[in-house]
């Protein structure tokens, strides 16, 4: 849903307080509830900035979905999101974990803001470095880390997000997000339980931090 007015929640965000000029009329704010979504082709020439909320980023390659990393609006004054790579078989899409607002800014405006504001330019570069380093780290983990380690890191991330050691999550949901079979999830949950780092029954997992 496109926001035609700047809401109070946007006005209290770190991005608005530091860079109010980003919210001029030709930039667009879109609001997302807890849902999966992808960016339309006509937004390819726009940078996307998470103003408030929390997102999970996924890579979709030949119909296979792989979890990359999580974005929190508190991490950086600006968090940029690229919607796709030059390879047409690869796309990014997101899952909004709570109410989130994303600001769409054209490439022309990005260039202008970078020339006019040194603070914006530095934050933009920092956010790009964070985005690509997080993405490369996530992709590297798929090639080097075993599923057991990926599963444990996934559960830790969920635990930190919800500020709870008890997670209500199904094996099917885990298998979908980690792009593996349900049987592999069950097998590696047993390994983590034997190591004494988790307890699990049905759709509840308890992390022993």
TORKOL-4160 file (C-alpha; in steps of 0.2 Angstrom, whole numbers, padded with zeros to 4 digits, m for minus):
209
<pt num="1" X="0000" Y="0000" Z="0000"/>
<pt num="2" X="0007" Y="0017" Z="m0005"/>
<pt num="3" X="0007" Y="0030" Z="0009"/>
<pt num="4" X="0001" Y="0047" Z="0002"/>
<pt num="5" X="0005" Y="0055" Z="0019"/>
<pt num="6" X="0020" Y="0054" Z="0030"/>
<pt num="7" X="0014" Y="0044" Z="0046"/>
<pt num="8" X="0019" Y="0048" Z="0064"/>
<pt num="9" X="0029" Y="0032" Z="0064"/>
<pt num="10" X="0039" Y="0037" Z="0049"/>
<pt num="11" X="0042" Y="0054" Z="0057"/>
<pt num="12" X="0050" Y="0046" Z="0072"/>
<pt num="13" X="0061" Y="0034" Z="0062"/>
<pt num="14" X="0080" Y="0037" Z="0063"/>
<pt num="15" X="0080" Y="0039" Z="0044"/>
<pt num="16" X="0068" Y="0054" Z="0044"/>
<pt num="17" X="0076" Y="0062" Z="0059"/>
<pt num="18" X="0093" Y="0062" Z="0051"/>
<pt num="19" X="0088" Y="0064" Z="0032"/>
<pt num="20" X="0071" Y="0072" Z="0031"/>
<pt num="21" X="0075" Y="0078" Z="0013"/>
<pt num="22" X="0073" Y="0060" Z="0007"/>
<pt num="23" X="0054" Y="0061" Z="0010"/>
<pt num="24" X="0051" Y="0074" Z="m0004"/>
<pt num="25" X="0036" Y="0071" Z="m0015"/>
<pt num="26" X="0043" Y="0061" Z="m0029"/>
<pt num="27" X="0050" Y="0047" Z="m0018"/>
<pt num="28" X="0037" Y="0034" Z="m0013"/>
<pt num="29" X="0034" Y="0025" Z="0003"/>
<pt num="30" X="0026" Y="0008" Z="0003"/>
<pt num="31" X="0019" Y="m0001" Z="0019"/>
<pt num="32" X="0020" Y="m0020" Z="0021"/>
<pt num="33" X="0011" Y="m0030" Z="0034"/>
<pt num="34" X="0018" Y="m0048" Z="0039"/>
<pt num="35" X="0019" Y="m0055" Z="0022"/>
<pt num="36" X="0030" Y="m0061" Z="0008"/>
<pt num="37" X="0033" Y="m0049" Z="m0006"/>
<pt num="38" X="0044" Y="m0045" Z="m0021"/>
<pt num="39" X="0048" Y="m0029" Z="m0030"/>
<pt num="40" X="0040" Y="m0026" Z="m0046"/>
<pt num="41" X="0050" Y="m0024" Z="m0062"/>
<pt num="42" X="0046" Y="m0005" Z="m0063"/>
<pt num="43" X="0055" Y="m0002" Z="m0047"/>
<pt num="44" X="0072" Y="m0009" Z="m0054"/>
<pt num="45" X="0079" Y="0008" Z="m0055"/>
<pt num="46" X="0075" Y="0013" Z="m0037"/>
<pt num="47" X="0084" Y="0010" Z="m0022"/>
<pt num="48" X="0074" Y="0003" Z="m0007"/>
<pt num="49" X="0077" Y="0009" Z="0011"/>
<pt num="50" X="0069" Y="0001" Z="0026"/>
<pt num="51" X="0063" Y="0015" Z="0036"/>
<pt num="52" X="0056" Y="0005" Z="0051"/>
<pt num="53" X="0051" Y="m0013" Z="0054"/>
<pt num="54" X="0060" Y="m0030" Z="0051"/>
<pt num="55" X="0063" Y="m0040" Z="0035"/>
<pt num="56" X="0070" Y="m0056" Z="0030"/>
<pt num="57" X="0079" Y="m0057" Z="0013"/>
<pt num="58" X="0078" Y="m0072" Z="0002"/>
<pt num="59" X="0086" Y="m0076" Z="m0015"/>
<pt num="60" X="0076" Y="m0086" Z="m0028"/>
<pt num="61" X="0085" Y="m0095" Z="m0041"/>
<pt num="62" X="0076" Y="m0107" Z="m0053"/>
<pt num="63" X="0061" Y="m0108" Z="m0041"/>
<pt num="64" X="0072" Y="m0112" Z="m0026"/>
<pt num="65" X="0071" Y="m0101" Z="m0011"/>
<pt num="66" X="0086" Y="m0098" Z="0000"/>
<pt num="67" X="0086" Y="m0087" Z="0016"/>
<pt num="68" X="0100" Y="m0074" Z="0015"/>
<pt num="69" X="0099" Y="m0063" Z="0030"/>
<pt num="70" X="0088" Y="m0052" Z="0041"/>
<pt num="71" X="0087" Y="m0033" Z="0041"/>
<pt num="72" X="0082" Y="m0022" Z="0056"/>
<pt num="73" X="0079" Y="m0004" Z="0053"/>
<pt num="74" X="0089" Y="0000" Z="0069"/>
<pt num="75" X="0105" Y="m0008" Z="0062"/>
<pt num="76" X="0110" Y="0007" Z="0051"/>
<pt num="77" X="0102" Y="0024" Z="0048"/>
<pt num="78" X="0099" Y="0018" Z="0030"/>
<pt num="79" X="0097" Y="0000" Z="0024"/>
<pt num="80" X="0097" Y="m0002" Z="0006"/>
<pt num="81" X="0089" Y="m0017" Z="m0003"/>
<pt num="82" X="0093" Y="m0023" Z="m0021"/>
<pt num="83" X="0078" Y="m0031" Z="m0029"/>
<pt num="84" X="0087" Y="m0041" Z="m0042"/>
<pt num="85" X="0104" Y="m0046" Z="m0050"/>
<pt num="86" X="0108" Y="m0044" Z="m0069"/>
<pt num="87" X="0105" Y="m0063" Z="m0071"/>
<pt num="88" X="0087" Y="m0065" Z="m0074"/>
<pt num="89" X="0086" Y="m0082" Z="m0066"/>
<pt num="90" X="0090" Y="m0074" Z="m0049"/>
<pt num="91" X="0078" Y="m0063" Z="m0039"/>
<pt num="92" X="0077" Y="m0056" Z="m0021"/>
<pt num="93" X="0061" Y="m0056" Z="m0012"/>
<pt num="94" X="0057" Y="m0051" Z="0006"/>
<pt num="95" X="0046" Y="m0057" Z="0021"/>
<pt num="96" X="0040" Y="m0043" Z="0033"/>
<pt num="97" X="0041" Y="m0050" Z="0050"/>
<pt num="98" X="0032" Y="m0035" Z="0057"/>
<pt num="99" X="0024" Y="m0019" Z="0051"/>
<pt num="100" X="0037" Y="m0011" Z="0039"/>
<pt num="101" X="0039" Y="0004" Z="0028"/>
<pt num="102" X="0051" Y="0005" Z="0013"/>
<pt num="103" X="0056" Y="0021" Z="0004"/>
<pt num="104" X="0059" Y="0020" Z="m0015"/>
<pt num="105" X="0071" Y="0033" Z="m0021"/>
<pt num="106" X="0076" Y="0034" Z="m0039"/>
<pt num="107" X="0094" Y="0033" Z="m0045"/>
<pt num="108" X="0094" Y="0051" Z="m0050"/>
<pt num="109" X="0089" Y="0057" Z="m0033"/>
<pt num="110" X="0102" Y="0045" Z="m0025"/>
<pt num="111" X="0116" Y="0054" Z="m0035"/>
<pt num="112" X="0109" Y="0071" Z="m0031"/>
<pt num="113" X="0108" Y="0067" Z="m0012"/>
<pt num="114" X="0125" Y="0060" Z="m0012"/>
<pt num="115" X="0132" Y="0076" Z="m0020"/>
<pt num="116" X="0123" Y="0087" Z="m0008"/>
<pt num="117" X="0125" Y="0078" Z="0008"/>
<pt num="118" X="0141" Y="0070" Z="0014"/>
<pt num="119" X="0132" Y="0062" Z="0029"/>
<pt num="120" X="0120" Y="0053" Z="0017"/>
<pt num="121" X="0134" Y="0048" Z="0005"/>
<pt num="122" X="0144" Y="0040" Z="0020"/>
<pt num="123" X="0128" Y="0031" Z="0026"/>
<pt num="124" X="0123" Y="0025" Z="0009"/>
<pt num="125" X="0141" Y="0018" Z="0006"/>
<pt num="126" X="0140" Y="0009" Z="0023"/>
<pt num="127" X="0123" Y="0002" Z="0020"/>
<pt num="128" X="0129" Y="m0005" Z="0003"/>
<pt num="129" X="0144" Y="m0013" Z="0011"/>
<pt num="130" X="0133" Y="m0021" Z="0024"/>
<pt num="131" X="0121" Y="m0027" Z="0011"/>
<pt num="132" X="0134" Y="m0036" Z="0000"/>
<pt num="133" X="0145" Y="m0042" Z="0014"/>
<pt num="134" X="0129" Y="m0050" Z="0023"/>
<pt num="135" X="0123" Y="m0058" Z="0006"/>
<pt num="136" X="0141" Y="m0065" Z="0002"/>
<pt num="137" X="0142" Y="m0072" Z="0020"/>
<pt num="138" X="0125" Y="m0080" Z="0018"/>
<pt num="139" X="0129" Y="m0087" Z="0001"/>
<pt num="140" X="0146" Y="m0094" Z="0007"/>
<pt num="141" X="0138" Y="m0103" Z="0022"/>
<pt num="142" X="0127" Y="m0113" Z="0009"/>
<pt num="143" X="0143" Y="m0119" Z="0001"/>
<pt num="144" X="0154" Y="m0122" Z="0017"/>
<pt num="145" X="0143" Y="m0124" Z="0032"/>
<pt num="146" X="0134" Y="m0140" Z="0035"/>
<pt num="147" X="0115" Y="m0140" Z="0038"/>
<pt num="148" X="0117" Y="m0142" Z="0057"/>
<pt num="149" X="0127" Y="m0126" Z="0059"/>
<pt num="150" X="0115" Y="m0117" Z="0047"/>
<pt num="151" X="0100" Y="m0123" Z="0057"/>
<pt num="152" X="0107" Y="m0118" Z="0074"/>
<pt num="153" X="0112" Y="m0101" Z="0067"/>
<pt num="154" X="0094" Y="m0099" Z="0060"/>
<pt num="155" X="0086" Y="m0104" Z="0077"/>
<pt num="156" X="0098" Y="m0091" Z="0086"/>
<pt num="157" X="0093" Y="m0078" Z="0074"/>
<pt num="158" X="0074" Y="m0081" Z="0077"/>
<pt num="159" X="0077" Y="m0082" Z="0096"/>
<pt num="160" X="0086" Y="m0065" Z="0095"/>
<pt num="161" X="0072" Y="m0057" Z="0084"/>
<pt num="162" X="0058" Y="m0063" Z="0096"/>
<pt num="163" X="0068" Y="m0060" Z="0112"/>
<pt num="164" X="0063" Y="m0078" Z="0117"/>
<pt num="165" X="0072" Y="m0094" Z="0119"/>
<pt num="166" X="0056" Y="m0104" Z="0116"/>
<pt num="167" X="0051" Y="m0104" Z="0097"/>
<pt num="168" X="0034" Y="m0110" Z="0090"/>
<pt num="169" X="0040" Y="m0115" Z="0073"/>
<pt num="170" X="0036" Y="m0130" Z="0063"/>
<pt num="171" X="0048" Y="m0142" Z="0054"/>
<pt num="172" X="0040" Y="m0138" Z="0038"/>
<pt num="173" X="0043" Y="m0119" Z="0040"/>
<pt num="174" X="0061" Y="m0122" Z="0044"/>
<pt num="175" X="0063" Y="m0134" Z="0029"/>
<pt num="176" X="0055" Y="m0120" Z="0018"/>
<pt num="177" X="0066" Y="m0106" Z="0024"/>
<pt num="178" X="0082" Y="m0116" Z="0024"/>
<pt num="179" X="0078" Y="m0125" Z="0007"/>
<pt num="180" X="0080" Y="m0142" Z="0013"/>
<pt num="181" X="0069" Y="m0158" Z="0016"/>
<pt num="182" X="0059" Y="m0160" Z="0032"/>
<pt num="183" X="0068" Y="m0176" Z="0035"/>
<pt num="184" X="0085" Y="m0167" Z="0035"/>
<pt num="185" X="0078" Y="m0154" Z="0048"/>
<pt num="186" X="0072" Y="m0168" Z="0059"/>
<pt num="187" X="0089" Y="m0177" Z="0058"/>
<pt num="188" X="0099" Y="m0161" Z="0062"/>
<pt num="189" X="0087" Y="m0156" Z="0076"/>
<pt num="190" X="0091" Y="m0173" Z="0084"/>
<pt num="191" X="0110" Y="m0169" Z="0083"/>
<pt num="192" X="0107" Y="m0152" Z="0091"/>
<pt num="193" X="0097" Y="m0160" Z="0105"/>
<pt num="194" X="0110" Y="m0173" Z="0108"/>
<pt num="195" X="0123" Y="m0159" Z="0110"/>
<pt num="196" X="0112" Y="m0152" Z="0123"/>
<pt num="197" X="0109" Y="m0135" Z="0114"/>
<pt num="198" X="0091" Y="m0137" Z="0111"/>
<pt num="199" X="0075" Y="m0146" Z="0117"/>
<pt num="200" X="0061" Y="m0149" Z="0105"/>
<pt num="201" X="0044" Y="m0157" Z="0105"/>
<pt num="202" X="0031" Y="m0155" Z="0091"/>
<pt num="203" X="0031" Y="m0137" Z="0085"/>
<pt num="204" X="0041" Y="m0130" Z="0099"/>
<pt num="205" X="0060" Y="m0128" Z="0101"/>
<pt num="206" X="0069" Y="m0122" Z="0116"/>
<pt num="207" X="0086" Y="m0115" Z="0114"/>
<pt num="208" X="0098" Y="m0117" Z="0129"/>
<pt num="209" X="0109" Y="m0102" Z="0127"/>
